């Protein structure tokens, strides 16, 4: 089983136990309730922290849309939010 968490400005995938592979990919994430203005969002695969990718996003009031993700559920990852000062 896999579980998605959001805490301390990071959205991340955690394993509880992993009995099977999932071939599906996450295409879009919608997050509601972020009131601060986002400057950028970075995607990182936990096993390869040297490889980071910027994520395309739209922020409309307190709703944030992360688009064109194609994120696999087969490995651990995190999405870090950076805000304007």
MDTraj code that builds the backbone (N, CA, C; nanometers):
import mdtraj as md
import numpy as np

residues = "UNK UNK UNK UNK UNK UNK UNK UNK UNK UNK UNK UNK UNK UNK UNK UNK UNK UNK UNK UNK UNK UNK UNK UNK UNK UNK UNK UNK UNK UNK UNK UNK UNK UNK UNK UNK UNK UNK UNK UNK UNK UNK UNK UNK UNK UNK UNK UNK UNK UNK UNK UNK UNK UNK UNK UNK UNK UNK UNK UNK UNK UNK UNK UNK UNK UNK UNK UNK UNK UNK UNK UNK UNK UNK UNK UNK UNK UNK UNK UNK UNK UNK UNK UNK UNK".split()
xyz = np.array([
    [0.0845, -0.1165, 0.0000],
    [0.0000, 0.0000, 0.0000],
    [0.0900, 0.1240, 0.0000],
    [0.0444, 0.2261, -0.0685],
    [0.1174, 0.3512, -0.0755],
    [0.0286, 0.4611, -0.0196],
    [0.0909, 0.5613, 0.0389],
    [0.0143, 0.6684, 0.0998],
    [0.0791, 0.8014, 0.0647],
    [-0.0028, 0.8997, 0.0299],
    [0.0462, 1.0333, -0.0031],
    [0.0265, 1.1225, 0.1196],
    [0.1322, 1.1938, 0.1562],
    [0.1295, 1.2848, 0.2706],
    [0.1586, 1.4266, 0.2238],
    [0.1049, 1.5252, 0.2963],
    [0.1414, 1.6648, 0.2745],
    [0.1736, 1.7241, 0.4105],
    [0.3003, 1.7631, 0.4272],
    [0.3406, 1.8272, 0.5513],
    [0.4663, 1.9088, 0.5272],
    [0.4781, 2.0185, 0.5993],
    [0.5955, 2.1067, 0.5920],
    [0.6309, 2.1423, 0.4482],
    [0.5341, 2.1869, 0.3703],
    [0.5532, 2.2329, 0.2330],
    [0.5994, 2.1238, 0.1374],
    [0.5786, 1.9961, 0.1714],
    [0.6149, 1.8863, 0.0829],
    [0.4989, 1.7882, 0.0699],
    [0.4765, 1.7448, -0.0520],
    [0.3835, 1.6371, -0.0829],
    [0.4705, 1.5180, -0.1176],
    [0.4520, 1.4039, -0.0507],
    [0.5399, 1.2911, -0.0797],
    [0.4659, 1.1589, -0.0724],
    [0.5218, 1.0609, -0.1430],
    [0.4671, 0.9255, -0.1475],
    [0.5463, 0.8391, -0.0507],
    [0.4762, 0.7660, 0.0346],
    [0.5407, 0.6765, 0.1313],
    [0.4850, 0.5361, 0.1140],
    [0.5712, 0.4368, 0.1379],
    [0.5285, 0.2972, 0.1345],
    [0.4850, 0.2551, 0.2736],
    [0.3763, 0.1868, 0.2807],
    [0.3401, 0.1203, 0.4053],
    [0.3817, -0.0263, 0.3905],
    [0.3462, -0.0878, 0.2827],
    [0.4028, -0.2155, 0.2379],
    [0.3787, -0.2215, 0.0883],
    [0.4615, -0.2945, 0.0186],
    [0.4589, -0.2905, -0.1277],
    [0.4522, -0.4320, -0.1834],
    [0.3309, -0.4808, -0.2029],
    [0.3133, -0.6168, -0.2527],
    [0.3004, -0.6274, -0.4040],
    [0.2747, -0.5158, -0.4708],
    [0.2547, -0.5226, -0.6156],
    [0.2980, -0.3919, -0.6819],
    [0.3211, -0.4010, -0.8104],
    [0.3612, -0.2850, -0.8898],
    [0.2383, -0.2171, -0.9471],
    [0.2446, -0.0858, -0.9575],
    [0.1353, -0.0078, -1.0148],
    [0.1870, 0.0575, -1.1422],
    [0.1221, 0.0321, -1.2537],
    [0.1696, 0.0881, -1.3804],
    [0.1069, 0.2239, -1.4109],
    [0.0064, 0.2642, -1.3346],
    [-0.0582, 0.3933, -1.3587],
    [0.0338, 0.5090, -1.3215],
    [0.0067, 0.6233, -1.3821],
    [0.0836, 0.7436, -1.3523],
    [-0.0118, 0.8547, -1.3097],
    [0.0372, 0.9409, -1.2229],
    [-0.0401, 1.0577, -1.1809],
    [-0.0214, 1.1647, -1.2870],
    [-0.1286, 1.2136, -1.3436],
    [-0.1232, 1.3167, -1.4477],
    [-0.1425, 1.4570, -1.3911],
    [-0.2280, 1.4679, -1.2870],
    [-0.2633, 1.5992, -1.2350],
    [-0.2953, 1.5884, -1.0866],
    [-0.2525, 1.6896, -1.0117],
    [-0.2847, 1.6982, -0.8696],
    [-0.3490, 1.8339, -0.8459],
    [-0.4574, 1.8347, -0.7696],
    [-0.5244, 1.9592, -0.7319],
    [-0.5154, 1.9705, -0.5803],
    [-0.4612, 2.0828, -0.5342],
    [-0.4464, 2.1068, -0.3906],
    [-0.5262, 2.2315, -0.3558],
    [-0.6103, 2.2192, -0.2557],
    [-0.6919, 2.3326, -0.2131],
    [-0.6455, 2.3777, -0.0751],
    [-0.6463, 2.5090, -0.0542],
    [-0.6167, 2.5626, 0.0775],
    [-0.4817, 2.6291, 0.0925],
    [-0.3971, 2.6288, -0.0103],
    [-0.2691, 2.6992, -0.0011],
    [-0.2965, 2.8470, -0.0274],
    [-0.2777, 2.9278, 0.0731],
    [-0.3096, 3.0700, 0.0614],
    [-0.1881, 3.1539, 0.0224],
    [-0.0690, 3.1025, 0.0454],
    [0.0526, 3.1758, 0.0108],
    [0.0797, 3.1662, -0.1392],
    [0.1421, 3.2679, -0.1956],
    [0.1771, 3.2708, -0.3380],
    [0.2965, 3.1784, -0.3613],
    [0.2795, 3.0798, -0.4502],
    [0.3853, 2.9837, -0.4813],
    [0.4791, 3.0437, -0.5846],
    [0.6082, 3.0306, -0.5603],
    [0.7115, 3.0783, -0.6521],
    [0.7514, 2.9685, -0.7506],
    [0.7740, 2.8472, -0.6981],
    [0.8081, 2.7316, -0.7833],
    [0.7785, 2.6045, -0.7071],
    [0.7695, 2.4948, -0.7836],
    [0.7460, 2.3625, -0.7279],
    [0.8478, 2.2675, -0.7909],
    [0.9159, 2.1896, -0.7069],
    [1.0218, 2.0990, -0.7528],
    [0.9840, 1.9543, -0.7211],
    [1.0002, 1.8662, -0.8209],
    [0.9769, 1.7220, -0.8063],
    [1.1113, 1.6523, -0.7935],
    [1.1232, 1.5599, -0.6958],
    [1.2461, 1.4840, -0.6750],
    [1.2113, 1.3378, -0.6495],
    [1.2851, 1.2481, -0.7133],
    [1.2761, 1.1061, -0.6819],
    [1.3701, 1.0824, -0.5642],
    [1.3194, 1.0234, -0.4567],
    [1.3971, 1.0092, -0.3328],
    [1.5292, 0.9355, -0.3553],
    [1.5304, 0.8338, -0.4390],
    [1.6528, 0.7566, -0.4620],
    [1.7537, 0.8308, -0.5493],
    [1.7147, 0.9424, -0.6105],
    [1.8040, 1.0195, -0.6978],
    [1.7874, 1.1688, -0.6657],
    [1.8313, 1.2095, -0.5462],
    [1.8088, 1.3468, -0.5014],
    [1.8850, 1.4498, -0.5830],
    [1.9811, 1.4052, -0.6644],
    [2.0545, 1.4985, -0.7496],
    [1.9752, 1.5389, -0.8735],
    [1.8657, 1.4696, -0.9006],
    [1.7843, 1.5004, -1.0177],
    [1.6536, 1.5645, -0.9726],
    [1.6411, 1.6929, -0.9990],
    [1.5195, 1.7662, -0.9647],
    [1.4575, 1.8212, -1.0915],
    [1.3239, 1.8278, -1.0940],
    [1.2533, 1.8826, -1.2096],
    [1.1531, 1.9863, -1.1616],
    [1.1431, 2.0961, -1.2350],
    [1.0390, 2.1946, -1.2074],
    [0.9054, 2.1386, -1.2527],
    [0.8014, 2.1692, -1.1784],
    [0.6665, 2.1246, -1.2121],
    [0.5860, 2.2438, -1.2613],
    [0.5159, 2.2234, -1.3710],
    [0.4256, 2.3248, -1.4242],
    [0.3035, 2.3329, -1.3340],
    [0.2643, 2.4556, -1.2971],
    [0.1487, 2.4705, -1.2091],
    [0.0732, 2.5991, -1.2386],
    [-0.0524, 2.6007, -1.1975],
    [-0.1389, 2.7194, -1.1996],
    [-0.1897, 2.7373, -1.0585],
    [-0.1909, 2.8616, -1.0121],
    [-0.2466, 2.8897, -0.8804],
    [-0.3579, 2.9923, -0.8971],
    [-0.4779, 2.9520, -0.8607],
    [-0.5952, 3.0389, -0.8701],
    [-0.6552, 3.0510, -0.7308],
    [-0.6345, 3.1676, -0.6686],
    [-0.6758, 3.1921, -0.5304],
    [-0.6154, 3.0843, -0.4414],
    [-0.6973, 3.0045, -0.3713],
    [-0.6391, 2.9036, -0.2812],
    [-0.6385, 2.7627, -0.3422],
    [-0.6542, 2.7521, -0.4743],
    [-0.6485, 2.6232, -0.5437],
    [-0.5269, 2.6201, -0.6355],
    [-0.4465, 2.5139, -0.6221],
    [-0.3247, 2.4990, -0.7019],
    [-0.3373, 2.3730, -0.7866],
    [-0.3091, 2.3861, -0.9154],
    [-0.3157, 2.2758, -1.0108],
    [-0.1753, 2.2412, -1.0570],
    [-0.1330, 2.1170, -1.0356],
    [-0.0057, 2.0673, -1.0856],
    [-0.0379, 1.9860, -1.2100],
    [0.0162, 2.0274, -1.3240],
    [-0.0235, 1.9723, -1.4537],
    [0.0873, 1.8925, -1.5204],
    [0.0464, 1.8027, -1.6113],
    [0.1381, 1.7230, -1.6945],
    [0.2485, 1.6556, -1.6118],
    [0.2087, 1.5849, -1.5086],
    [0.3055, 1.5272, -1.4159],
    [0.3688, 1.3978, -1.4651],
    [0.2868, 1.2999, -1.5018],
    [0.3347, 1.1670, -1.5418],
    [0.4258, 1.1052, -1.4346],
    [0.3818, 1.1151, -1.3093],
    [0.4591, 1.0628, -1.1965],
    [0.4166, 0.9191, -1.1694],
    [0.5146, 0.8309, -1.1622],
    [0.4884, 0.6898, -1.1360],
    [0.4673, 0.6671, -0.9864],
    [0.3874, 0.5666, -0.9546],
    [0.3681, 0.5257, -0.8163],
    [0.4610, 0.4105, -0.7782],
    [0.5547, 0.3750, -0.8667],
    [0.6452, 0.2625, -0.8421],
    [0.7677, 0.2996, -0.7599],
    [0.7906, 0.4268, -0.7314],
    [0.9069, 0.4667, -0.6533],
    [0.8695, 0.5832, -0.5617],
    [0.9523, 0.6065, -0.4621],
    [0.9275, 0.7142, -0.3662],
    [0.9673, 0.8478, -0.4257],
    [0.8869, 0.9494, -0.4025],
    [0.9139, 1.0819, -0.4561],
    [0.8610, 1.1879, -0.3615],
    [0.9041, 1.3117, -0.3862],
    [0.8493, 1.4238, -0.3106],
    [0.8346, 1.5440, -0.4027],
    [0.7410, 1.6285, -0.3679],
    [0.7154, 1.7534, -0.4396],
    [0.7264, 1.8649, -0.3368],
    [0.8222, 1.9544, -0.3568],
    [0.8504, 2.0623, -0.2617],
    [0.7960, 2.1936, -0.3154],
    [0.7253, 2.2677, -0.2299],
    [0.6675, 2.3963, -0.2642],
    [0.7550, 2.5086, -0.2104],
    [0.7856, 2.6057, -0.2947],
    [0.8625, 2.7237, -0.2555],
    [0.7721, 2.8457, -0.2728],
    [0.7695, 2.9305, -0.1731],
    [0.6770, 3.0432, -0.1709],
    [0.7499, 3.1764, -0.1834],
    [0.6779, 3.2759, -0.2353],
    [0.7318, 3.4104, -0.2410],
    [0.7397, 3.4640, -0.0987],
    [0.8358, 3.5484, -0.0751],
    [0.8533, 3.6086, 0.0584],
    [0.7492, 3.7124, 0.0848],
])
top = md.Topology()
chain = top.add_chain()
for i, resn in enumerate(residues, 1):
    res = top.add_residue(resn, chain, resSeq=i)
    for name in ("N", "CA", "C"):
        top.add_atom(name, md.element.get_by_symbol(name[0]), res)
traj = md.Trajectory(xyz[None], top)
